[in-house]
Each structure stands twice: as structure tokens, then as C-alpha cells.
Amino acid sequence: MALLPRDAARHPGALSPGYRSSLLRAPSQPLVALPSAEDEAGPVFAPPGELDHDLLRNGAQGGGSPIGERLLVHGVVRDRGGRPLPGVLVEIWQANAGGRYRHARDGYRAPLDPHFAGAGRTLTDRDGRYHFFTVRPGAYPWRNGHEDGWRPSHIHFSLTGPQWAQRLVTQMYFEGDPLNASCPILGTVPGEAGRRALIALLDPGAFVAQDHRAYRFDLVLR
């Protein structure tokens, strides 16, 4: 399968001055494109553990439960031709309901949740579908260069597809979050359609009464 070129109109530039960290991270030399991806078959992953997709339980201690709004996050992974992609490794990580990551360098004063590890993984099924159970992450303060602000609620996604070049690291935002409009990272994506593609839509049809709400987030790998 030949690798389609990256669509620069839908992706942020490596150097995006509004997102100050990119000033240090962006490459200073032109990128080197792979001539072909036809022979670069990707890895085959072992089945994830029983609770790897369930962040409500995979970090819980002694029968406890994490604090926060319980959510189902689900969707379909397709290629640019609209075909579902089975066997894609989908990994997520996120802050807890208070906006704190379980990471040694997170110094935000919000407390850690002893029942929430904040990470999970799954494989897409034969129809390209995936799902996670989790809690809605909280907003948290951050410093973008010398400017203080708040990041909107978001979940980090990492996808590894059937070929090594089918690799995507992105973020999922939530429909209706008032902080989306002022997020410098989301703002690096050119065009309103591109930014909307990163915002998960509320999915009332997948709600479960007295248990959880649901958001749908579909993804595309080139």
C-alpha cells in the first residue's frame, strides 16, 4: 500500500509561534520523506490485558473507584479511503478529574486520585472500532511561554497502524468546552474543519442510565 502524502492543509506546522514550546521543538532543517512505505509492514500486537481499556478499574485500589464524571469514549479508525482499520493499537493518557497527571513532573496542586492511573490501551476490532471507559479529565493551569492560561479538558491519543508510517499522536477535546476557543495548541490546527475534527461529539445514544455518558471520536490514518 503506497503512503499518501501528508495533507499540510489539515495539520499544524511544526513551528507554530502561538504554541511557545514549538519554538524549541520544531526541526531547523527540512524533513526527509520516505520514498515508499510499501514494504514497511508494521508490528503485530499481543492482545491487551482484560482491563487495559477500562480506566475506571485498571488503577483502582481495594475495590475503590476514581472520582469524576464517568465516560465512554468510542469511535472508528479508518484510512483516508474510508476503510475501517482492524488491529490498530490505540493508547490514551490523561489527567484525572482534578486536572492532575500521574507524573513526577506534574506540580499542579490538585490532588492525585489513588484509584486512577490515567492511561489505557486497546486494539481496534475487525470493523475498526475501539472504546475506553474513563473519567472526564479536568482543566489545568499551564504556562505557554510567559503567558499563564488553562488547558481545556482533553485526552491524548497515540495510534500505531498496519504500517510503521501509519503513526498518529493527537489530542481529543470535548464538545462545548468553553476553553477550546482559547487553547493555543488546538489553535495551531489550520481551518475550522480541522479543529472540529479534534473535538469529540456527545453521543446520547450510547449513554447508560445511572452509569455513564458517552462521546464519539473517529480517527483517520493515512
C-alpha positions as CSV (number, residue, x, y, z in Angstrom):
1,M,0.0,0.0,0.0
2,A,1.6,3.3,-1.1
3,L,1.6,6.0,1.6
4,L,-0.4,9.1,0.7
5,P,1.3,12.4,1.2
6,R,0.6,14.3,4.4
7,D,-2.2,16.9,3.9
8,A,-0.5,20.1,5.1
9,A,-3.8,22.0,5.0
10,R,-5.2,19.8,7.8
11,H,-2.1,19.6,10.1
12,P,-0.4,22.3,12.1
13,G,3.1,23.4,11.1
14,A,6.0,22.1,13.2
15,L,6.8,25.7,14.0
16,S,3.6,27.4,15.4
17,P,4.6,30.5,17.4
18,G,1.3,30.7,19.3
19,Y,2.3,27.4,20.9
20,R,5.6,28.5,22.5
21,S,7.1,25.1,23.0
22,S,7.2,24.6,19.3
23,L,9.9,27.3,19.1
24,L,12.3,24.9,20.8
25,R,11.0,21.6,19.4
26,A,10.5,22.4,15.7
27,P,13.2,21.0,13.4
28,S,15.5,23.6,12.0
29,Q,16.3,21.5,8.8
30,P,13.9,20.3,6.1
31,L,12.2,17.0,6.8
32,V,13.4,13.9,4.9
33,A,10.5,12.0,3.3
34,L,10.4,8.2,3.0
35,P,10.4,7.2,-0.7
36,S,7.9,4.4,-0.2
37,A,6.0,2.7,2.6
38,E,5.0,-0.4,0.6
39,D,7.5,-2.7,2.3
40,E,7.4,-1.2,5.7
41,A,4.9,-3.6,7.4
42,G,4.1,-2.6,10.9
43,P,4.1,-4.6,14.1
44,V,1.6,-7.2,15.3
45,F,0.5,-6.5,18.8
46,A,-0.4,-9.0,21.5
47,P,-4.0,-8.7,22.8
48,P,-4.2,-6.1,25.6
49,G,-5.0,-7.1,29.2
50,E,-8.6,-7.5,30.3
51,L,-8.7,-4.1,32.0
52,D,-6.3,-2.1,29.8
53,H,-9.2,-0.3,28.1
54,D,-11.0,0.4,31.4
55,L,-9.5,3.3,33.2
56,L,-12.3,3.1,35.8
57,R,-10.9,-0.1,37.0
58,N,-7.3,-0.6,35.8
59,G,-5.9,1.7,38.5
60,A,-8.4,1.2,41.3
61,Q,-7.1,0.1,44.7
62,G,-9.0,-2.2,47.0
63,G,-12.3,-2.1,45.2
64,G,-12.4,1.7,45.0
65,S,-13.4,3.9,42.1
66,P,-11.9,7.0,40.6
67,I,-13.6,10.4,41.3
68,G,-15.2,12.2,38.4
69,E,-17.8,12.0,35.6
70,R,-17.8,8.5,34.2
71,L,-17.5,8.4,30.4
72,L,-17.4,6.0,27.5
73,V,-15.1,7.3,24.7
74,H,-15.5,5.3,21.5
75,G,-15.2,5.6,17.7
76,V,-13.9,4.0,14.5
77,V,-10.4,4.2,13.0
78,R,-10.3,4.4,9.2
79,D,-7.9,5.0,6.4
80,R,-8.2,8.0,4.1
81,G,-10.3,5.9,1.7
82,G,-12.9,5.4,4.4
83,R,-12.0,1.7,5.0
84,P,-12.0,0.6,8.7
85,L,-8.6,-0.5,10.0
86,P,-8.5,-3.5,12.3
87,G,-5.7,-4.3,14.7
88,V,-4.6,-0.7,15.3
89,L,-3.0,-0.1,18.7
90,V,-4.9,2.8,20.3
91,E,-3.3,4.2,23.5
92,I,-4.5,7.1,25.7
93,W,-3.3,9.0,28.6
94,Q,-4.9,11.9,30.5
95,A,-5.2,14.0,33.7
96,N,-7.6,13.0,36.4
97,A,-10.9,14.7,37.2
98,G,-9.0,17.4,39.1
99,G,-6.6,18.1,36.2
100,R,-3.6,16.3,37.6
101,Y,-1.4,13.8,35.7
102,R,0.1,10.8,37.5
103,H,3.6,12.1,36.6
104,A,6.6,13.0,38.7
105,R,7.0,16.4,37.0
106,D,3.3,17.5,37.4
107,G,3.4,20.1,40.1
108,Y,-0.2,21.2,39.9
109,R,-1.6,21.4,43.5
110,A,-4.7,19.4,42.6
111,P,-4.6,16.0,44.4
112,L,-3.8,12.7,42.8
113,D,-6.6,10.2,42.7
114,P,-5.4,6.9,44.2
115,H,-7.9,5.0,42.1
116,F,-7.0,6.5,38.7
117,A,-3.8,5.6,36.8
118,G,-4.7,7.8,33.8
119,A,-3.6,5.5,30.9
120,G,-5.0,2.7,28.8
121,R,-4.7,0.9,25.5
122,T,-6.8,-1.3,23.2
123,L,-6.8,-2.8,19.7
124,T,-9.4,-1.9,17.1
125,D,-11.7,-4.8,16.2
126,R,-12.4,-6.1,12.7
127,D,-14.6,-3.1,11.9
128,G,-12.0,-0.6,13.2
129,R,-13.9,0.1,16.4
130,Y,-12.4,1.0,19.7
131,H,-13.7,2.1,23.1
132,F,-12.5,3.2,26.5
133,F,-14.2,3.7,29.9
134,T,-12.7,6.7,31.8
135,V,-13.5,9.9,33.7
136,R,-13.6,13.3,32.2
137,P,-10.3,15.0,32.7
138,G,-10.2,18.3,34.4
139,A,-8.8,21.6,33.1
140,Y,-5.4,22.6,34.5
141,P,-3.2,25.7,34.6
142,W,-0.2,25.9,32.3
143,R,2.4,28.4,31.2
144,N,2.7,29.0,27.5
145,G,6.0,30.8,27.4
146,H,5.4,33.7,29.7
147,E,1.7,33.6,29.5
148,D,-0.5,31.8,32.1
149,G,-3.6,30.1,31.0
150,W,-5.8,26.9,31.3
151,R,-5.8,23.9,29.1
152,P,-9.2,22.6,28.2
153,S,-10.3,19.1,29.1
154,H,-8.5,16.7,26.7
155,I,-7.3,13.1,26.2
156,H,-4.0,12.3,24.5
157,F,-4.2,9.6,21.8
158,S,-1.4,7.5,20.2
159,L,-2.2,5.2,17.2
160,T,0.1,2.7,15.5
161,G,-1.4,1.3,12.3
162,P,-0.6,-1.6,10.0
163,Q,2.5,0.1,8.6
164,W,5.2,1.9,10.6
165,A,4.4,5.2,8.8
166,Q,0.8,5.0,9.9
167,R,1.5,6.7,13.1
168,L,-0.6,9.4,14.8
169,V,-0.2,11.2,18.1
170,T,-3.0,13.7,18.7
171,Q,-5.4,15.1,21.3
172,M,-9.2,14.8,21.8
173,Y,-11.2,17.7,23.0
174,F,-14.8,17.8,24.3
175,E,-17.8,19.4,22.5
176,G,-19.0,22.5,24.3
177,D,-15.9,23.2,26.4
178,P,-15.6,27.0,26.6
179,L,-11.8,26.7,26.9
180,N,-11.4,25.1,23.4
181,A,-11.7,28.5,21.7
182,S,-8.7,29.9,23.6
183,C,-6.4,26.9,23.5
184,P,-3.1,27.8,21.7
185,I,-2.4,24.1,20.9
186,L,-5.8,23.5,19.3
187,G,-5.4,26.8,17.6
188,T,-2.3,25.6,15.7
189,V,-4.6,23.4,13.5
190,P,-5.4,25.3,10.3
191,G,-9.0,25.8,9.4
192,E,-12.2,25.4,11.4
193,A,-12.9,21.9,9.8
194,G,-9.5,20.7,11.1
195,R,-10.1,21.9,14.6
196,R,-13.6,20.4,14.6
197,A,-12.1,17.0,13.7
198,L,-10.3,17.0,17.1
199,I,-13.5,17.7,19.1
200,A,-15.4,14.6,20.3
201,L,-19.2,14.8,20.0
202,L,-21.6,13.9,22.7
203,D,-23.3,10.6,21.8
204,P,-26.6,10.4,23.8
205,G,-27.5,7.1,22.1
206,A,-24.6,5.4,23.9
207,F,-25.4,6.8,27.4
208,V,-26.1,4.2,30.0
209,A,-28.6,5.4,32.7
210,Q,-27.2,5.7,36.2
211,D,-23.7,4.8,34.9
212,H,-22.0,6.9,32.2
213,R,-22.3,9.4,29.4
214,A,-20.6,8.9,26.0
215,Y,-18.5,10.8,23.5
216,R,-17.7,9.7,19.9
217,F,-14.3,10.4,18.4
218,D,-13.4,8.9,15.0
219,L,-9.9,8.9,13.7
220,V,-8.2,8.7,10.3
221,L,-4.8,7.2,9.4
222,R,-3.3,8.0,6.1
